[in-house]
Amino acid sequence: MSCRELADPFRRSLLKFARAAGACALCLGIAGGAAAQQTPTKVRYEEVVRSVLYTPMYVALNQGYFKDAGLDVSLKTSQGTDKGMAALLSGSADIVLIGPEASVYVANSESPVKPKIFSGLTATDGFLLMSRTKPAGNFDWNQLKGKSVMAFRPGSNPDVFLETAIRKHGLNPKSDLKLVNNIGPAARAGAWIAGQTDYAIFLEPEATTLEKNGQGHVVASVGREVGPVDYTVFTATDAYLQKNPGVAQAWTNAIVRAQKYVGSAPPADLAKQIAEYFPGMSQPELVAAIERYRAIGLWKTNPTVERQAIESLQDMLVTSGVLESAKRVKYEQVVVTDFTSKAK
Protein backbone atom coordinates (compact mmCIF):
# COMPACT_ATOMS: atom_id res chain seq x y z
CA MET A 1 0.00 0.00 0.00
CA SER A 2 1.39 3.41 -0.95
CA CYS A 3 2.04 6.25 1.45
CA ARG A 4 -0.54 8.29 -0.41
CA GLU A 5 -3.17 5.67 0.35
CA LEU A 6 -2.23 5.58 4.00
CA ALA A 7 -2.53 9.35 4.15
CA ASP A 8 -6.01 9.31 2.69
CA PRO A 9 -8.43 9.49 5.64
CA PHE A 10 -11.39 8.41 3.54
CA ARG A 11 -9.85 5.13 2.42
CA ARG A 12 -8.04 4.63 5.70
CA SER A 13 -11.36 4.57 7.56
CA LEU A 14 -12.77 2.12 5.01
CA LEU A 15 -9.76 -0.17 5.31
CA LYS A 16 -10.02 -0.12 9.09
CA PHE A 17 -13.48 -1.62 8.92
CA ALA A 18 -12.57 -3.88 6.02
CA ARG A 19 -9.90 -5.58 8.18
CA ALA A 20 -12.46 -6.10 10.88
CA ALA A 21 -15.01 -7.51 8.47
CA GLY A 22 -13.50 -10.98 8.48
CA ALA A 23 -14.38 -11.39 12.13
CA CYS A 24 -17.93 -10.30 11.39
CA ALA A 25 -18.50 -12.60 8.40
CA LEU A 26 -20.05 -15.42 10.42
CA CYS A 27 -22.35 -13.00 12.23
CA LEU A 28 -23.45 -11.49 8.94
CA GLY A 29 -24.30 -14.90 7.53
CA ILE A 30 -26.33 -15.88 10.57
CA ALA A 31 -28.19 -12.58 10.66
CA GLY A 32 -28.90 -12.72 6.94
CA GLY A 33 -30.23 -16.27 7.09
CA ALA A 34 -32.55 -15.44 9.98
CA ALA A 35 -33.86 -12.33 8.22
CA ALA A 36 -34.73 -14.32 5.11
CA GLN A 37 -37.13 -16.49 7.12
CA GLN A 38 -39.15 -13.57 8.43
CA THR A 39 -42.35 -12.25 6.82
CA PRO A 40 -42.11 -9.38 6.25
CA THR A 41 -38.32 -9.41 6.20
CA LYS A 42 -36.65 -6.67 8.24
CA VAL A 43 -33.94 -4.76 6.39
CA ARG A 44 -31.61 -2.30 8.10
CA TYR A 45 -30.97 0.39 5.52
CA GLU A 46 -28.64 3.40 5.66
CA GLU A 47 -28.51 6.29 3.21
CA VAL A 48 -25.33 8.30 2.84
CA VAL A 49 -27.00 11.68 3.52
CA ARG A 50 -30.54 13.06 3.54
CA SER A 51 -31.17 14.69 0.17
CA VAL A 52 -33.79 15.25 -2.52
CA LEU A 53 -31.16 13.44 -4.61
CA TYR A 54 -32.75 10.20 -3.37
CA THR A 55 -36.37 11.01 -4.24
CA PRO A 56 -37.11 7.57 -5.78
CA MET A 57 -36.11 5.88 -2.52
CA TYR A 58 -38.34 8.12 -0.42
CA VAL A 59 -41.23 7.53 -2.81
CA ALA A 60 -40.75 3.77 -2.50
CA LEU A 61 -40.86 4.10 1.30
CA ASN A 62 -43.78 6.53 1.42
CA GLN A 63 -45.91 4.71 -1.14
CA GLY A 64 -45.40 1.30 0.45
CA TYR A 65 -43.50 -0.27 -2.44
CA PHE A 66 -41.17 -2.10 -0.06
CA LYS A 67 -44.06 -3.32 2.08
CA ASP A 68 -45.76 -4.61 -1.07
CA ALA A 69 -42.54 -6.51 -1.82
CA GLY A 70 -42.54 -8.10 1.65
CA LEU A 71 -39.88 -5.92 3.23
CA ASP A 72 -39.91 -4.00 6.51
CA VAL A 73 -37.29 -1.30 5.96
CA SER A 74 -35.77 0.83 8.73
CA LEU A 75 -34.00 4.03 7.67
CA LYS A 76 -30.86 5.64 9.07
CA THR A 77 -28.64 8.40 7.67
CA SER A 78 -24.90 7.64 7.77
CA GLN A 79 -23.55 11.16 7.05
CA GLY A 80 -20.84 9.98 4.68
CA THR A 81 -19.98 7.13 2.33
CA ASP A 82 -17.11 6.07 4.58
CA LYS A 83 -19.51 5.73 7.51
CA GLY A 84 -22.04 3.88 5.37
CA MET A 85 -19.44 1.36 4.24
CA ALA A 86 -18.23 0.99 7.82
CA ALA A 87 -21.80 0.17 8.89
CA LEU A 88 -22.07 -2.42 6.14
CA LEU A 89 -18.78 -4.16 6.92
CA SER A 90 -19.33 -4.10 10.67
CA GLY A 91 -22.76 -5.69 10.29
CA SER A 92 -24.88 -2.83 11.63
CA ALA A 93 -26.55 -2.29 8.23
CA ASP A 94 -27.83 -4.77 5.64
CA ILE A 95 -28.10 -2.47 2.62
CA VAL A 96 -26.53 0.96 2.17
CA LEU A 97 -26.86 3.70 -0.42
CA ILE A 98 -23.33 4.99 -1.01
CA GLY A 99 -20.93 6.01 -3.75
CA PRO A 100 -19.51 3.15 -5.86
CA GLU A 101 -15.97 4.36 -5.23
CA ALA A 102 -16.10 2.82 -1.75
CA SER A 103 -16.61 -0.66 -3.21
CA VAL A 104 -13.58 -0.14 -5.46
CA TYR A 105 -11.45 0.78 -2.45
CA VAL A 106 -12.59 -2.18 -0.36
CA ALA A 107 -12.16 -4.58 -3.31
CA ASN A 108 -8.46 -3.70 -3.06
CA SER A 109 -8.37 -4.32 0.69
CA GLU A 110 -7.61 -7.50 2.60
CA SER A 111 -11.20 -7.94 3.79
CA PRO A 112 -12.56 -11.43 3.01
CA VAL A 113 -16.05 -9.93 2.92
CA LYS A 114 -16.52 -7.77 -0.16
CA PRO A 115 -19.26 -5.22 -0.89
CA LYS A 116 -21.31 -5.74 -4.01
CA ILE A 117 -23.30 -3.11 -5.90
CA PHE A 118 -26.60 -4.70 -6.90
CA SER A 119 -28.72 -1.75 -8.04
CA GLY A 120 -28.27 1.91 -8.95
CA LEU A 121 -30.33 4.98 -8.06
CA THR A 122 -28.74 8.17 -9.40
CA ALA A 123 -27.33 8.60 -12.90
CA THR A 124 -24.82 11.32 -12.08
CA ASP A 125 -23.64 13.80 -9.45
CA GLY A 126 -26.36 15.83 -7.74
CA PHE A 127 -24.11 18.51 -6.23
CA LEU A 128 -24.66 22.10 -7.29
CA LEU A 129 -21.88 24.69 -7.34
CA MET A 130 -22.81 27.80 -5.36
CA SER A 131 -21.34 31.29 -5.37
CA ARG A 132 -21.69 33.93 -2.68
CA THR A 133 -22.68 36.52 -5.26
CA LYS A 134 -24.91 36.27 -8.30
CA PRO A 135 -22.83 36.36 -11.51
CA ALA A 136 -23.42 39.40 -13.72
CA GLY A 137 -23.68 37.12 -16.77
CA ASN A 138 -23.26 33.43 -17.50
CA PHE A 139 -21.02 31.60 -15.05
CA ASP A 140 -17.58 30.63 -16.35
CA TRP A 141 -15.73 27.86 -14.50
CA ASN A 142 -12.52 29.87 -14.98
CA GLN A 143 -13.92 32.23 -12.35
CA LEU A 144 -12.81 29.60 -9.81
CA LYS A 145 -9.16 30.32 -10.51
CA GLY A 146 -7.43 31.57 -7.38
CA LYS A 147 -10.57 30.97 -5.29
CA SER A 148 -11.40 28.58 -2.47
CA VAL A 149 -14.09 25.94 -3.00
CA MET A 150 -15.71 23.82 -0.29
CA ALA A 151 -15.56 20.26 -1.62
CA PHE A 152 -15.85 16.93 0.22
CA ARG A 153 -13.43 14.47 1.80
CA PRO A 154 -10.51 13.38 -0.44
CA GLY A 155 -11.27 10.30 -2.48
CA SER A 156 -15.05 10.58 -2.13
CA ASN A 157 -17.32 10.82 -5.18
CA PRO A 158 -18.30 14.47 -4.54
CA ASP A 159 -14.63 15.46 -4.45
CA VAL A 160 -13.64 13.37 -7.47
CA PHE A 161 -16.60 14.46 -9.62
CA LEU A 162 -15.94 18.12 -8.77
CA GLU A 163 -12.29 17.76 -9.76
CA THR A 164 -13.38 16.16 -13.03
CA ALA A 165 -15.73 19.06 -13.80
CA ILE A 166 -12.97 21.56 -13.02
CA ARG A 167 -10.47 19.79 -15.29
CA LYS A 168 -13.02 19.77 -18.10
CA HIS A 169 -12.68 23.55 -18.19
CA GLY A 170 -8.89 23.57 -18.35
CA LEU A 171 -8.20 24.23 -14.67
CA ASN A 172 -5.94 22.19 -12.43
CA PRO A 173 -7.88 21.54 -9.18
CA LYS A 174 -4.60 20.92 -7.35
CA SER A 175 -2.92 24.20 -8.23
CA ASP A 176 -5.30 26.71 -9.83
CA LEU A 177 -7.66 26.91 -6.85
CA LYS A 178 -7.97 25.69 -3.26
CA LEU A 179 -10.29 22.79 -2.53
CA VAL A 180 -11.34 22.73 1.11
CA ASN A 181 -12.26 19.13 1.92
CA ASN A 182 -11.87 18.80 5.69
CA ILE A 183 -15.39 19.90 6.71
CA GLY A 184 -17.81 17.13 7.73
CA PRO A 185 -21.18 16.72 5.94
CA ALA A 186 -23.25 17.97 8.88
CA ALA A 187 -21.08 21.09 9.32
CA ARG A 188 -20.85 22.24 5.71
CA ALA A 189 -23.87 24.56 5.59
CA GLY A 190 -22.87 26.19 8.87
CA ALA A 191 -19.31 26.69 7.66
CA TRP A 192 -20.59 28.32 4.47
CA ILE A 193 -22.93 30.63 6.36
CA ALA A 194 -20.04 31.56 8.65
CA GLY A 195 -18.11 32.80 5.61
CA GLN A 196 -15.74 29.95 4.82
CA THR A 197 -14.67 29.62 1.13
CA ASP A 198 -15.66 31.59 -1.96
CA TYR A 199 -17.62 28.77 -3.59
CA ALA A 200 -19.09 25.48 -2.38
CA ILE A 201 -20.97 22.43 -3.62
CA PHE A 202 -24.30 21.53 -2.02
CA LEU A 203 -27.04 18.99 -2.59
CA GLU A 204 -30.74 19.73 -2.50
CA PRO A 205 -32.45 20.77 -0.29
CA GLU A 206 -29.51 22.74 1.17
CA ALA A 207 -28.91 24.62 -2.09
CA THR A 208 -32.51 25.82 -2.31
CA THR A 209 -32.56 26.77 1.38
CA LEU A 210 -29.38 28.82 1.06
CA GLU A 211 -30.74 30.59 -2.02
CA LYS A 212 -34.03 31.31 -0.28
CA ASN A 213 -32.16 32.89 2.65
CA GLY A 214 -29.98 34.99 0.34
CA GLN A 215 -26.86 33.09 1.37
CA GLY A 216 -25.75 31.88 -2.03
CA HIS A 217 -26.59 31.37 -5.68
CA VAL A 218 -26.49 28.15 -7.71
CA VAL A 219 -24.25 28.78 -10.72
CA ALA A 220 -23.59 25.28 -12.14
CA SER A 221 -24.36 21.58 -11.90
CA VAL A 222 -21.42 19.22 -11.39
CA GLY A 223 -23.42 16.31 -12.81
CA ARG A 224 -24.29 18.19 -15.97
CA GLU A 225 -20.58 18.86 -16.53
CA VAL A 226 -19.42 15.29 -15.88
CA GLY A 227 -22.26 13.48 -17.63
CA PRO A 228 -23.76 10.05 -16.89
CA VAL A 229 -21.65 8.11 -14.37
CA ASP A 230 -23.48 6.22 -11.62
CA TYR A 231 -23.18 8.29 -8.47
CA THR A 232 -25.00 6.49 -5.64
CA VAL A 233 -25.76 2.79 -5.59
CA PHE A 234 -27.39 0.19 -3.38
CA THR A 235 -24.71 -2.00 -1.88
CA ALA A 236 -24.64 -5.08 0.34
CA THR A 237 -21.95 -7.56 1.32
CA ASP A 238 -21.41 -10.61 -0.86
CA ALA A 239 -22.33 -12.74 2.15
CA TYR A 240 -25.67 -10.96 2.61
CA LEU A 241 -26.61 -11.28 -1.05
CA GLN A 242 -25.75 -14.98 -1.07
CA LYS A 243 -27.89 -15.59 2.03
CA ASN A 244 -30.73 -13.27 1.02
CA PRO A 245 -31.21 -13.25 -2.77
CA GLY A 246 -34.98 -12.88 -2.30
CA VAL A 247 -34.49 -9.69 -0.29
CA ALA A 248 -32.19 -8.19 -2.93
CA GLN A 249 -34.66 -9.07 -5.71
CA ALA A 250 -37.64 -7.66 -3.82
CA TRP A 251 -35.62 -4.49 -3.09
CA THR A 252 -34.66 -4.05 -6.72
CA ASN A 253 -38.23 -4.63 -7.87
CA ALA A 254 -39.43 -1.88 -5.51
CA ILE A 255 -36.75 0.51 -6.79
CA VAL A 256 -37.69 -0.18 -10.43
CA ARG A 257 -41.30 0.60 -9.58
CA ALA A 258 -40.25 3.87 -7.92
CA GLN A 259 -37.95 4.85 -10.80
CA LYS A 260 -40.74 4.35 -13.30
CA TYR A 261 -43.14 6.43 -11.22
CA VAL A 262 -40.67 9.26 -10.53
CA GLY A 263 -39.84 9.46 -14.22
CA SER A 264 -43.33 10.66 -15.13
CA ALA A 265 -45.06 11.89 -11.94
CA PRO A 266 -45.78 15.63 -11.57
CA PRO A 267 -43.21 17.34 -9.32
CA ALA A 268 -46.03 18.56 -7.05
CA ASP A 269 -47.08 14.97 -6.38
CA LEU A 270 -43.51 13.89 -5.69
CA ALA A 271 -43.03 16.83 -3.33
CA LYS A 272 -46.01 15.68 -1.25
CA GLN A 273 -44.74 12.11 -1.12
CA ILE A 274 -41.25 13.02 0.11
CA ALA A 275 -42.31 15.88 2.42
CA GLU A 276 -42.09 13.79 5.60
CA TYR A 277 -38.35 13.37 5.02
CA PHE A 278 -37.80 17.14 4.73
CA PRO A 279 -39.84 18.77 7.50
CA GLY A 280 -38.05 22.10 7.13
CA MET A 281 -38.89 22.50 3.45
CA SER A 282 -42.06 24.05 2.04
CA GLN A 283 -43.89 22.37 -0.84
CA PRO A 284 -42.82 25.07 -3.36
CA GLU A 285 -39.18 24.59 -2.30
CA LEU A 286 -39.39 20.83 -2.74
CA VAL A 287 -41.04 21.24 -6.13
CA ALA A 288 -38.24 23.59 -7.21
CA ALA A 289 -35.57 21.14 -6.04
CA ILE A 290 -37.23 18.22 -7.83
CA GLU A 291 -37.57 20.21 -11.06
CA ARG A 292 -33.93 21.26 -10.86
CA TYR A 293 -32.78 17.66 -10.50
CA ARG A 294 -35.12 16.32 -13.17
CA ALA A 295 -33.74 18.90 -15.62
CA ILE A 296 -30.22 17.42 -15.36
CA GLY A 297 -31.43 13.83 -15.78
CA LEU A 298 -30.38 12.89 -12.29
CA TRP A 299 -32.45 9.77 -11.65
CA LYS A 300 -31.78 6.46 -13.34
CA THR A 301 -34.56 4.86 -15.34
CA ASN A 302 -32.82 1.48 -15.35
CA PRO A 303 -31.31 0.20 -12.08
CA THR A 304 -28.43 -1.67 -13.72
CA VAL A 305 -24.99 -0.18 -13.05
CA GLU A 306 -23.30 -0.63 -16.42
CA ARG A 307 -19.72 -1.69 -17.03
CA GLN A 308 -18.85 1.63 -18.68
CA ALA A 309 -19.96 3.56 -15.60
CA ILE A 310 -17.49 1.66 -13.40
CA GLU A 311 -14.73 2.10 -15.98
CA SER A 312 -15.42 5.85 -16.22
CA LEU A 313 -15.47 6.17 -12.44
CA GLN A 314 -12.10 4.46 -12.15
CA ASP A 315 -10.69 6.73 -14.87
CA MET A 316 -11.73 9.67 -12.69
CA LEU A 317 -10.27 8.12 -9.53
CA VAL A 318 -6.93 7.49 -11.25
CA THR A 319 -6.80 11.02 -12.71
CA SER A 320 -7.54 12.48 -9.26
CA GLY A 321 -4.68 10.46 -7.78
CA VAL A 322 -6.75 8.43 -5.31
CA LEU A 323 -6.48 5.11 -7.14
CA GLU A 324 -3.34 3.63 -8.65
CA SER A 325 -3.83 2.50 -12.23
CA ALA A 326 -2.49 -0.95 -11.35
CA LYS A 327 -5.25 -1.32 -8.75
CA ARG A 328 -8.21 -0.85 -11.05
CA VAL A 329 -10.77 -3.56 -10.34
CA LYS A 330 -12.81 -5.66 -12.73
CA TYR A 331 -16.48 -4.85 -13.13
CA GLU A 332 -17.49 -8.26 -11.78
CA GLN A 333 -15.53 -7.65 -8.59
CA VAL A 334 -17.84 -4.87 -7.49
CA VAL A 335 -21.11 -5.23 -9.43
CA VAL A 336 -23.65 -8.06 -9.56
CA THR A 337 -26.39 -7.78 -12.19
CA ASP A 338 -28.46 -10.84 -11.24
CA PHE A 339 -31.18 -8.79 -9.58
CA THR A 340 -31.53 -5.92 -12.03
CA SER A 341 -31.69 -8.35 -14.97
CA LYS A 342 -34.71 -10.03 -13.32
CA ALA A 343 -36.34 -6.89 -11.95
CA LYS A 344 -40.05 -6.47 -12.59
C-alpha positions in Angstrom: 0.0 0.0 0.0 1.4 3.4 -1.0 2.0 6.3 1.5 -0.5 8.3 -0.4 -3.2 5.7 0.3 -2.2 5.6 4.0 -2.5 9.4 4.1 -6.0 9.3 2.7 -8.4 9.5 5.6 -11.4 8.4 3.5 -9.9 5.1 2.4 -8.0 4.6 5.7 -11.4 4.6 7.6 -12.8 2.1 5.0 -9.8 -0.2 5.3 -10.0 -0.1 9.1 -13.5 -1.6 8.9 -12.6 -3.9 6.0 -9.9 -5.6 8.2 -12.5 -6.1 10.9 -15.0 -7.5 8.5 -13.5 -11.0 8.5 -14.4 -11.4 12.1 -17.9 -10.3 11.4 -18.5 -12.6 8.4 -20.0 -15.4 10.4 -22.3 -13.0 12.2 -23.5 -11.5 8.9 -24.3 -14.9 7.5 -26.3 -15.9 10.6 -28.2 -12.6 10.7 -28.9 -12.7 6.9 -30.2 -16.3 7.1 -32.5 -15.4 10.0 -33.9 -12.3 8.2 -34.7 -14.3 5.1 -37.1 -16.5 7.1 -39.1 -13.6 8.4 -42.3 -12.3 6.8 -42.1 -9.4 6.2 -38.3 -9.4 6.2 -36.7 -6.7 8.2 -33.9 -4.8 6.4 -31.6 -2.3 8.1 -31.0 0.4 5.5 -28.6 3.4 5.7 -28.5 6.3 3.2 -25.3 8.3 2.8 -27.0 11.7 3.5 -30.5 13.1 3.5 -31.2 14.7 0.2 -33.8 15.2 -2.5 -31.2 13.4 -4.6 -32.8 10.2 -3.4 -36.4 11.0 -4.2 -37.1 7.6 -5.8 -36.1 5.9 -2.5 -38.3 8.1 -0.4 -41.2 7.5 -2.8 -40.7 3.8 -2.5 -40.9 4.1 1.3 -43.8 6.5 1.4 -45.9 4.7 -1.1 -45.4 1.3 0.4 -43.5 -0.3 -2.4 -41.2 -2.1 -0.1 -44.1 -3.3 2.1 -45.8 -4.6 -1.1 -42.5 -6.5 -1.8 -42.5 -8.1 1.6 -39.9 -5.9 3.2 -39.9 -4.0 6.5 -37.3 -1.3 6.0 -35.8 0.8 8.7 -34.0 4.0 7.7 -30.9 5.6 9.1 -28.6 8.4 7.7 -24.9 7.6 7.8 -23.5 11.2 7.1 -20.8 10.0 4.7 -20.0 7.1 2.3 -17.1 6.1 4.6 -19.5 5.7 7.5 -22.0 3.9 5.4 -19.4 1.4 4.2 -18.2 1.0 7.8 -21.8 0.2 8.9 -22.1 -2.4 6.1 -18.8 -4.2 6.9 -19.3 -4.1 10.7 -22.8 -5.7 10.3 -24.9 -2.8 11.6 -26.6 -2.3 8.2 -27.8 -4.8 5.6 -28.1 -2.5 2.6 -26.5 1.0 2.2 -26.9 3.7 -0.4 -23.3 5.0 -1.0 -20.9 6.0 -3.7 -19.5 3.2 -5.9 -16.0 4.4 -5.2 -16.1 2.8 -1.8 -16.6 -0.7 -3.2 -13.6 -0.1 -5.5 -11.4 0.8 -2.5 -12.6 -2.2 -0.4 -12.2 -4.6 -3.3 -8.5 -3.7 -3.1 -8.4 -4.3 0.7 -7.6 -7.5 2.6 -11.2 -7.9 3.8 -12.6 -11.4 3.0 -16.1 -9.9 2.9 -16.5 -7.8 -0.2 -19.3 -5.2 -0.9 -21.3 -5.7 -4.0 -23.3 -3.1 -5.9 -26.6 -4.7 -6.9 -28.7 -1.7 -8.0 -28.3 1.9 -9.0 -30.3 5.0 -8.1 -28.7 8.2 -9.4 -27.3 8.6 -12.9 -24.8 11.3 -12.1 -23.6 13.8 -9.4 -26.4 15.8 -7.7 -24.1 18.5 -6.2 -24.7 22.1 -7.3 -21.9 24.7 -7.3 -22.8 27.8 -5.4 -21.3 31.3 -5.4 -21.7 33.9 -2.7 -22.7 36.5 -5.3 -24.9 36.3 -8.3 -22.8 36.4 -11.5 -23.4 39.4 -13.7 -23.7 37.1 -16.8 -23.3 33.4 -17.5 -21.0 31.6 -15.1 -17.6 30.6 -16.3 -15.7 27.9 -14.5 -12.5 29.9 -15.0 -13.9 32.2 -12.4 -12.8 29.6 -9.8 -9.2 30.3 -10.5 -7.4 31.6 -7.4 -10.6 31.0 -5.3 -11.4 28.6 -2.5 -14.1 25.9 -3.0 -15.7 23.8 -0.3 -15.6 20.3 -1.6 -15.8 16.9 0.2 -13.4 14.5 1.8 -10.5 13.4 -0.4 -11.3 10.3 -2.5 -15.1 10.6 -2.1 -17.3 10.8 -5.2 -18.3 14.5 -4.5 -14.6 15.5 -4.4 -13.6 13.4 -7.5 -16.6 14.5 -9.6 -15.9 18.1 -8.8 -12.3 17.8 -9.8 -13.4 16.2 -13.0 -15.7 19.1 -13.8 -13.0 21.6 -13.0 -10.5 19.8 -15.3 -13.0 19.8 -18.1 -12.7 23.6 -18.2 -8.9 23.6 -18.4 -8.2 24.2 -14.7 -5.9 22.2 -12.4 -7.9 21.5 -9.2 -4.6 20.9 -7.3 -2.9 24.2 -8.2 -5.3 26.7 -9.8 -7.7 26.9 -6.9 -8.0 25.7 -3.3 -10.3 22.8 -2.5 -11.3 22.7 1.1 -12.3 19.1 1.9 -11.9 18.8 5.7 -15.4 19.9 6.7 -17.8 17.1 7.7 -21.2 16.7 5.9 -23.2 18.0 8.9 -21.1 21.1 9.3 -20.9 22.2 5.7 -23.9 24.6 5.6 -22.9 26.2 8.9 -19.3 26.7 7.7 -20.6 28.3 4.5 -22.9 30.6 6.4 -20.0 31.6 8.7 -18.1 32.8 5.6 -15.7 30.0 4.8 -14.7 29.6 1.1 -15.7 31.6 -2.0 -17.6 28.8 -3.6 -19.1 25.5 -2.4 -21.0 22.4 -3.6 -24.3 21.5 -2.0 -27.0 19.0 -2.6 -30.7 19.7 -2.5 -32.5 20.8 -0.3 -29.5 22.7 1.2 -28.9 24.6 -2.1 -32.5 25.8 -2.3 -32.6 26.8 1.4 -29.4 28.8 1.1 -30.7 30.6 -2.0 -34.0 31.3 -0.3 -32.2 32.9 2.6 -30.0 35.0 0.3 -26.9 33.1 1.4 -25.7 31.9 -2.0 -26.6 31.4 -5.7 -26.5 28.2 -7.7 -24.3 28.8 -10.7 -23.6 25.3 -12.1 -24.4 21.6 -11.9 -21.4 19.2 -11.4 -23.4 16.3 -12.8 -24.3 18.2 -16.0 -20.6 18.9 -16.5 -19.4 15.3 -15.9 -22.3 13.5 -17.6 -23.8 10.1 -16.9 -21.7 8.1 -14.4 -23.5 6.2 -11.6 -23.2 8.3 -8.5 -25.0 6.5 -5.6 -25.8 2.8 -5.6 -27.4 0.2 -3.4 -24.7 -2.0 -1.9 -24.6 -5.1 0.3 -22.0 -7.6 1.3 -21.4 -10.6 -0.9 -22.3 -12.7 2.2 -25.7 -11.0 2.6 -26.6 -11.3 -1.0 -25.8 -15.0 -1.1 -27.9 -15.6 2.0 -30.7 -13.3 1.0 -31.2 -13.2 -2.8 -35.0 -12.9 -2.3 -34.5 -9.7 -0.3 -32.2 -8.2 -2.9 -34.7 -9.1 -5.7 -37.6 -7.7 -3.8 -35.6 -4.5 -3.1 -34.7 -4.0 -6.7 -38.2 -4.6 -7.9 -39.4 -1.9 -5.5 -36.8 0.5 -6.8 -37.7 -0.2 -10.4 -41.3 0.6 -9.6 -40.3 3.9 -7.9 -37.9 4.8 -10.8 -40.7 4.4 -13.3 -43.1 6.4 -11.2 -40.7 9.3 -10.5 -39.8 9.5 -14.2 -43.3 10.7 -15.1 -45.1 11.9 -11.9 -45.8 15.6 -11.6 -43.2 17.3 -9.3 -46.0 18.6 -7.0 -47.1 15.0 -6.4 -43.5 13.9 -5.7 -43.0 16.8 -3.3 -46.0 15.7 -1.2 -44.7 12.1 -1.1 -41.3 13.0 0.1 -42.3 15.9 2.4 -42.1 13.8 5.6 -38.3 13.4 5.0 -37.8 17.1 4.7 -39.8 18.8 7.5 -38.1 22.1 7.1 -38.9 22.5 3.4 -42.1 24.1 2.0 -43.9 22.4 -0.8 -42.8 25.1 -3.4 -39.2 24.6 -2.3 -39.4 20.8 -2.7 -41.0 21.2 -6.1 -38.2 23.6 -7.2 -35.6 21.1 -6.0 -37.2 18.2 -7.8 -37.6 20.2 -11.1 -33.9 21.3 -10.9 -32.8 17.7 -10.5 -35.1 16.3 -13.2 -33.7 18.9 -15.6 -30.2 17.4 -15.4 -31.4 13.8 -15.8 -30.4 12.9 -12.3 -32.4 9.8 -11.6 -31.8 6.5 -13.3 -34.6 4.9 -15.3 -32.8 1.5 -15.3 -31.3 0.2 -12.1 -28.4 -1.7 -13.7 -25.0 -0.2 -13.1 -23.3 -0.6 -16.4 -19.7 -1.7 -17.0 -18.9 1.6 -18.7 -20.0 3.6 -15.6 -17.5 1.7 -13.4 -14.7 2.1 -16.0 -15.4 5.9 -16.2 -15.5 6.2 -12.4 -12.1 4.5 -12.1 -10.7 6.7 -14.9 -11.7 9.7 -12.7 -10.3 8.1 -9.5 -6.9 7.5 -11.3 -6.8 11.0 -12.7 -7.5 12.5 -9.3 -4.7 10.5 -7.8 -6.7 8.4 -5.3 -6.5 5.1 -7.1 -3.3 3.6 -8.7 -3.8 2.5 -12.2 -2.5 -1.0 -11.3 -5.2 -1.3 -8.7 -8.2 -0.8 -11.1 -10.8 -3.6 -10.3 -12.8 -5.7 -12.7 -16.5 -4.9 -13.1 -17.5 -8.3 -11.8 -15.5 -7.7 -8.6 -17.8 -4.9 -7.5 -21.1 -5.2 -9.4 -23.6 -8.1 -9.6 -26.4 -7.8 -12.2 -28.5 -10.8 -11.2 -31.2 -8.8 -9.6 -31.5 -5.9 -12.0 -31.7 -8.4 -15.0 -34.7 -10.0 -13.3 -36.3 -6.9 -12.0 -40.0 -6.5 -12.6 
